[in-house]
């Protein structure tokens, strides 16, 4: 509990710092940056083991939350990341997080080029995992990984993977507020053959559909009126386009 509470205390102070910066409130920005740095230093002093390069008990949550929130010192980040990956593998490529830790685990992997492991961690039909819920026959998210354990059968608790679907698999990410400008950088993983996504914005619908066949990747996008999209394909090629419908192709 103290790991989670302290991490979120830091993150709240960090976000208030960023908000104050955007609003031009310099005194508040300095005040909360000082607080955030104080909490961050205290967190690392209390919970980080420099010998094992892990946080607290070394759980997936403890390491992932420190990576995602930027609490871990840069020189230790990769080592903590390797320990996180090792723990996932130790558990048979399965997660050990719950509703509080899922997002931090998912995004710690996704934002650090570990989408293949993210896919492997979820592409199965046993608990804990979404595949088991589907296999069990539920049509809404359940409060617990195993629906047979009772509790709510219509709960948003485990919905954090939705961010990965849109941000990583479909690759939709804002550059400017309201998606006035955005990136489309899809991430093909594993044996996944296609992805289709639609995201409503103030300007209209962003549509992404991609598929792959053999060693070729095909992408179709729709860009809303009065916006522009930076399309980055898996081979690294880039193109900025305005409103309209476009098709792209590259080799994988």
C-alpha positions as CSV (number, residue, x, y, z in Angstrom):
1,X,0.0,0.0,0.0
2,X,2.7,2.5,0.9
3,X,4.5,1.9,-2.5
4,X,1.3,2.6,-4.4
5,X,0.3,5.6,-2.2
6,X,3.7,7.2,-2.4
7,X,4.0,6.7,-6.1
8,X,0.6,8.3,-6.7
9,X,1.4,11.2,-4.4
10,X,4.5,11.8,-6.5
11,X,2.5,11.6,-9.7
12,X,-0.1,14.0,-8.5
13,X,2.6,16.6,-7.6
14,X,4.2,16.0,-11.0
15,X,0.9,16.6,-12.8
16,X,0.1,19.7,-10.8
17,X,3.7,21.0,-11.7
18,X,3.0,20.5,-15.4
19,X,-0.5,22.1,-15.2
20,X,1.0,25.2,-13.4
21,X,3.7,25.4,-16.1
22,X,1.0,25.4,-18.9
23,X,-0.9,28.1,-17.0
24,X,2.1,30.3,-16.5
25,X,1.9,30.1,-12.7
26,X,5.6,30.1,-12.0
27,X,5.4,30.1,-8.2
28,X,3.1,27.1,-8.1
29,X,5.2,25.4,-10.7
30,X,8.3,25.8,-8.5
31,X,6.5,24.8,-5.4
32,X,5.1,21.6,-6.7
33,X,8.3,20.7,-8.6
34,X,10.1,20.9,-5.3
35,X,7.5,18.7,-3.7
36,X,7.6,16.2,-6.5
37,X,11.4,15.9,-6.4
38,X,11.2,15.5,-2.6
39,X,8.7,12.6,-2.9
40,X,10.7,11.0,-5.7
41,X,13.9,11.1,-3.7
42,X,12.2,9.7,-0.7
43,X,10.6,6.9,-2.8
44,X,13.9,5.9,-4.2
45,X,15.6,6.1,-0.8
46,X,12.9,4.0,0.9
47,X,12.0,1.4,-1.8
48,X,14.8,1.0,-4.3
49,X,17.5,-1.7,-3.8
50,X,20.6,-0.6,-5.8
51,X,22.1,-4.1,-5.5
52,X,19.1,-6.1,-7.0
53,X,17.9,-3.1,-9.1
54,X,14.3,-3.6,-8.0
55,X,11.7,-1.7,-6.1
56,X,10.2,-3.0,-2.8
57,X,9.4,-6.7,-3.1
58,X,10.3,-6.7,-6.9
59,X,6.7,-7.3,-8.0
60,X,5.6,-6.3,-11.5
61,X,3.6,-3.4,-10.0
62,X,6.5,-2.0,-8.0
63,X,8.9,-2.0,-10.9
64,X,6.4,-0.9,-13.5
65,X,5.0,2.1,-11.6
66,X,8.5,3.4,-11.0
67,X,9.4,3.1,-14.7
68,X,6.1,4.6,-16.0
69,X,6.0,7.5,-13.7
70,X,9.7,8.4,-14.3
71,X,10.6,7.8,-10.6
72,X,13.5,5.4,-11.4
73,X,16.9,7.1,-11.9
74,X,18.0,7.0,-15.6
75,X,21.1,5.0,-14.9
76,X,19.0,2.2,-13.3
77,X,16.0,2.2,-15.7
78,X,17.2,-0.5,-18.1
79,X,18.1,-2.8,-15.2
80,X,14.7,-2.3,-13.6
81,X,13.1,-3.0,-17.0
82,X,15.0,-6.2,-17.3
83,X,13.9,-7.3,-13.9
84,X,10.3,-6.5,-14.8
85,X,10.6,-8.6,-18.0
86,X,12.2,-11.4,-16.1
87,X,9.4,-11.5,-13.6
88,X,6.8,-11.7,-16.4
89,X,8.7,-14.6,-17.9
90,X,9.1,-16.3,-14.5
91,X,5.3,-16.4,-14.2
92,X,5.0,-18.1,-17.6
93,X,4.6,-14.8,-19.5
94,X,1.7,-13.8,-17.3
95,X,0.9,-10.7,-15.4
96,X,0.5,-10.4,-11.6
97,X,-1.0,-7.0,-11.4
98,X,-4.6,-6.0,-10.7
99,X,-6.7,-2.9,-11.5
100,X,-4.3,-0.4,-9.9
101,X,-1.2,-1.8,-11.5
102,X,-2.4,-2.9,-15.0
103,X,-2.0,0.4,-16.7
104,X,1.5,0.9,-15.4
105,X,2.6,-2.5,-16.4
106,X,1.0,-2.3,-19.9
107,X,2.5,1.2,-20.6
108,X,5.9,0.5,-19.1
109,X,6.2,-2.3,-21.7
110,X,4.5,-0.4,-24.6
111,X,6.5,2.8,-24.2
112,X,9.8,0.9,-23.9
113,X,9.6,-1.1,-27.2
114,X,8.3,-4.3,-25.5
115,X,5.1,-4.7,-27.5
116,X,6.0,-8.2,-28.5
117,X,6.1,-9.2,-24.8
118,X,2.9,-7.3,-24.2
119,X,1.2,-9.3,-26.9
120,X,2.7,-12.6,-25.6
121,X,1.4,-11.8,-22.1
122,X,-2.1,-11.4,-23.4
123,X,-2.5,-13.9,-26.3
124,X,-3.8,-16.9,-24.3
125,X,-7.0,-18.2,-22.9
126,X,-6.2,-19.0,-19.3
127,X,-6.5,-16.8,-16.2
128,X,-5.2,-14.2,-15.5
129,X,-6.1,-12.7,-18.8
130,X,-8.8,-11.3,-21.1
131,X,-8.8,-14.5,-23.2
132,X,-10.1,-16.5,-20.3
133,X,-13.0,-14.1,-19.8
134,X,-13.9,-14.5,-23.5
135,X,-13.5,-18.2,-23.3
136,X,-15.8,-18.2,-20.3
137,X,-18.5,-16.5,-22.3
138,X,-18.8,-13.1,-20.7
139,X,-19.5,-10.1,-22.9
140,X,-18.5,-7.4,-20.5
141,X,-15.3,-6.9,-18.4
142,X,-15.4,-8.7,-15.0
143,X,-14.1,-7.3,-11.8
144,X,-11.8,-10.2,-11.2
145,X,-9.7,-12.1,-13.8
146,X,-11.6,-15.3,-13.1
147,X,-15.3,-14.6,-13.4
148,X,-16.0,-17.8,-11.4
149,X,-14.8,-16.0,-8.3
150,X,-17.9,-13.8,-8.3
151,X,-18.0,-10.1,-7.8
152,X,-19.1,-7.7,-10.5
153,X,-19.6,-9.0,-14.1
154,X,-19.9,-5.5,-15.5
155,X,-16.9,-3.6,-14.4
156,X,-14.3,-1.2,-16.0
157,X,-11.5,-2.3,-13.6
158,X,-9.5,-4.4,-16.2
159,X,-10.1,-2.0,-19.1
160,X,-6.6,-0.6,-19.2
161,X,-5.6,-2.6,-22.2
162,X,-7.8,-0.4,-24.3
163,X,-5.1,2.3,-24.3
164,X,-2.7,-0.2,-25.8
165,X,-5.2,-1.1,-28.5
166,X,-5.5,2.5,-29.7
167,X,-2.0,4.0,-28.8
168,X,0.2,1.0,-29.8
169,X,-1.6,-1.5,-32.1
170,X,-3.5,1.2,-34.1
171,X,-0.8,3.8,-33.3
172,X,-3.1,6.8,-32.8
173,X,-1.5,9.4,-30.5
174,X,-2.2,13.1,-30.2
175,X,0.5,15.7,-31.0
176,X,-1.7,18.8,-30.3
177,X,-4.7,19.0,-28.0
178,X,-8.0,17.7,-29.4
179,X,-6.1,15.8,-32.1
180,X,-5.6,18.9,-34.3
181,X,-2.4,17.1,-35.2
182,X,-1.7,13.5,-34.4
183,X,0.6,10.5,-35.2
184,X,-0.5,7.2,-36.7
185,X,2.3,4.8,-36.0
186,X,0.9,1.2,-35.9
187,X,2.9,-1.5,-34.1
188,X,2.4,-5.0,-35.7
189,X,3.1,-7.7,-33.2
190,X,3.3,-11.5,-33.0
191,X,1.1,-13.3,-35.4
192,X,-1.6,-10.6,-35.3
193,X,-2.9,-10.2,-38.9
194,X,-5.0,-7.1,-38.8
195,X,-6.2,-4.2,-36.6
196,X,-9.2,-1.8,-37.2
197,X,-9.8,1.2,-35.0
198,X,-12.0,4.3,-35.0
199,X,-11.4,7.3,-32.7
200,X,-13.9,10.2,-32.5
201,X,-12.4,13.6,-32.0
202,X,-13.7,17.2,-32.0
203,X,-12.8,17.4,-35.7
204,X,-14.4,14.0,-36.7
205,X,-13.4,10.4,-36.9
206,X,-9.9,9.1,-37.1
207,X,-10.0,5.7,-38.8
208,X,-7.1,3.2,-39.0
209,X,-7.1,-0.2,-40.6
210,X,-4.0,-2.3,-41.2
211,X,-3.3,-5.8,-42.3
212,X,-0.2,-7.8,-43.2
213,X,0.3,-10.6,-45.6
214,X,3.6,-12.4,-46.0
215,X,6.2,-9.7,-45.7
216,X,4.0,-6.8,-46.7
217,X,2.2,-4.3,-44.5
218,X,-0.9,-2.4,-45.8
219,X,-2.4,0.6,-44.0
220,X,-5.5,2.6,-44.7
221,X,-6.2,5.8,-42.7
222,X,-8.9,8.5,-42.7
223,X,-7.9,12.0,-41.4
224,X,-10.7,14.4,-40.2
225,X,-11.2,17.8,-41.7
226,X,-8.9,20.6,-40.5
227,X,-6.4,18.2,-39.0
228,X,-3.1,16.6,-40.1
229,X,-1.6,13.2,-39.4
230,X,2.0,12.1,-39.3
231,X,2.0,8.6,-40.6
232,X,5.0,6.4,-39.6
233,X,5.1,3.0,-41.1
234,X,6.8,-0.1,-39.5
235,X,9.8,0.3,-41.9
236,X,10.4,3.8,-40.5
237,X,9.2,5.8,-43.5
238,X,7.1,8.9,-42.7
239,X,4.6,11.1,-44.4
240,X,2.5,14.0,-43.2
241,X,-1.0,14.2,-44.7
242,X,-4.0,16.5,-44.4
243,X,-7.7,15.6,-44.2
244,X,-8.8,12.7,-46.5
245,X,-8.4,9.0,-47.0
246,X,-5.0,7.4,-47.8
247,X,-3.5,4.0,-48.4
248,X,0.1,3.1,-47.6
249,X,2.3,0.0,-48.1
250,X,5.7,-1.1,-47.0
251,X,7.8,-4.2,-46.5
252,X,8.1,-5.7,-43.0
